[in-house]
Amino acid sequence: MFIDEAKISVRAGKGGDGMVSFHTAKYVPNGGPDGGDGGRGGNVVFIADPGMNTLQNFRYKRRFHAEDGQNGGRKKMSGPSGNDLQVRVPVGTMVKDLESGQTLADLTEAGQEVVIAHGGRGGKGNVHFANPIRQAPNFARAGEPGEAYELKVELKLLADVGLIGFPNVGKSTLLSVISAARPKIADYPFTTLEPNLGVVAVDDYSFVVADIPGLIEGASEGLGLGHDFLRHVERTRLLIHVVDASGAEG
């Protein structure tokens, strides 16, 4: 199933709490503070994966939480940081803040990585709060919460050429002839319900062609398949308007 839009929740890891502890040894009954710092919370990182071409994974999982940092320890030991959470998406994916609409990332290159939510900083242990007046601080600082977002994730296919036109005018047939793609072809409108991609090779040069589902009059009002698929031609270098020369289809 081709899914090009999803709404998900992400939360980076909380920072670990600082530790309250005091140095103890056989001959040091009143040792000073030695509480360590908490570890940093894990980030939520989006990665553009060239092996993916749909947001289908978000159909089954919509909440993503990076690992929390661990608390500080005795003897000034810092807690381990939380592991980053990697979220893989297709190349061409845009990540937006659902509330503000602000674009947080536009992953247009294979392997591109963007930190969407930063983990919280770890809290300071009580060793940091000792001074000549307060030699035995009995408190530490809590870790900070990680960033959290409600996101809208959109996929805009990366193609060099886009085929547009009315339904059933031969866009899919053209794609099947000029490339190795095998889109569904039949003699009825809206046979193509999702974009198809094909690679056209000419000598030592190749380019990607996208077959976009047909548009009809009134698509902007939701007729037919609507205009949602137009996002997939926004990045194309060239649009080819396929027309039925017989006039039978538009």
C-alpha positions, -999 to 999 in steps of 0.1 A, spaced: 0 0 0 13 34 -9 11 59 20 25 94 15 12 112 46 11 103 83 7 120 117 30 107 144 43 116 179 80 117 188 97 123 222 133 125 229 147 108 261 147 125 295 181 133 310 191 112 340 189 127 375 220 138 394 230 116 423 231 126 460 259 106 477 289 111 500 323 96 499 327 68 525 359 51 535 371 32 565 391 61 579 370 90 564 338 91 584 327 124 570 337 123 534 326 150 510 299 148 483 306 125 453 273 122 435 277 120 397 258 136 368 229 120 350 233 110 313 219 128 284 186 116 269 186 101 235 177 121 204 151 112 178 169 112 144 152 109 110 173 92 83 166 93 45 167 56 34 170 51 -4 155 16 0 121 29 11 94 45 -11 64 48 11 55 58 47 37 26 53 56 18 85 38 47 102 5 29 96 13 5 123 35 26 147 27 62 154 46 69 187 84 70 189 103 75 221 141 77 224 158 61 254 161 81 287 195 89 302 204 69 333 209 85 367 243 95 381 261 72 404 284 73 434 321 82 433 314 109 407 303 84 381 281 99 354 251 79 342 252 66 306 235 86 279 203 72 263 206 57 228 194 78 199 163 65 182 166 63 144 135 67 123 140 57 87 119 74 60 121 75 22 142 101 4 119 131 -4 102 131 30 93 164 47 88 166 85 65 194 98 54 205 133 17 196 133 7 226 154 27 254 138 31 239 103 69 248 105 91 225 84 116 208 106 134 188 80 134 181 42 153 149 36 162 151 -1 195 131 -2 201 95 6 217 90 40 208 125 52 202 126 89 183 153 109 178 155 147 141 162 151 139 161 189 169 166 212 173 147 243 173 164 277 205 173 295 214 152 325 211 167 360 241 177 380 252 155 410 256 170 445 294 172 440 288 204 420 270 222 448 296 220 475 313 252 487 331 265 518 298 273 535 278 243 522 302 215 524 276 186 524 248 195 499 220 170 503 205 177 469 211 173 432 195 185 400 169 165 381 174 157 344 157 178 318 128 164 297 135 157 261 118 176 233 84 163 221 65 170 189 33 160 171 45 157 135 30 156 101 52 136 77 48 140 40 65 121 11 72 140 -21 86 116 -47 119 126 -63 115 123 -100 130 142 -130 99 140 -152 62 139 -142 34 126 -164 1 144 -159 -32 144 -176 -68 132 -175 -76 97 -163 -72 69 -189 -53 89 -215 -23 65 -216 1 78 -189 7 44 -175 11 28 -209 37 54 -218 56 47 -186 55 10 -193 69 15 -228 98 38 -220 109 21 -188 109 -13 -170 80 -2 -147 49 -23 -149 20 -2 -136 -15 -15 -137 -32 -7 -171 -69 -11 -178 -96 6 -199 -113 25 -171 -107 57 -152 -85 59 -121 -67 26 -129 -37 43 -114 -45 50 -77 -9 58 -66 22 73 -82 44 49 -102 81 54 -108 101 42 -138 138 46 -147 144 55 -184 179 46 -196 193 63 -228 229 52 -235 249 62 -204 222 85 -191 192 77 -170 163 96 -154 133 89 -133 97 94 -146 66 95 -123 32 85 -135 7 106 -114 -29 96 -109 -53 113 -133 -68 147 -125 -103 158 -135 -122 190 -134 -133 197 -98 -103 179 -83 -96 209 -61 -130 204 -46 -123 167 -39 -138 151 -70 -120 120 -83 -89 114 -64 -86 151 -54 -53 169 -58 -32 154 -30 -10 136 -54 2 169 -70 28 171 -42 47 144 -61 53 167 -91 65 196 -71 102 186 -73 102 175 -110 123 193 -135 98 187 -163 61 180 -166 47 162 -196 10 167 -203 -3 135 -218 -33 141 -241 -56 116 -258 -53 126 -295 -87 110 -303 -105 133 -278 -122 103 -262 -107 109 -228 -107 147 -220 
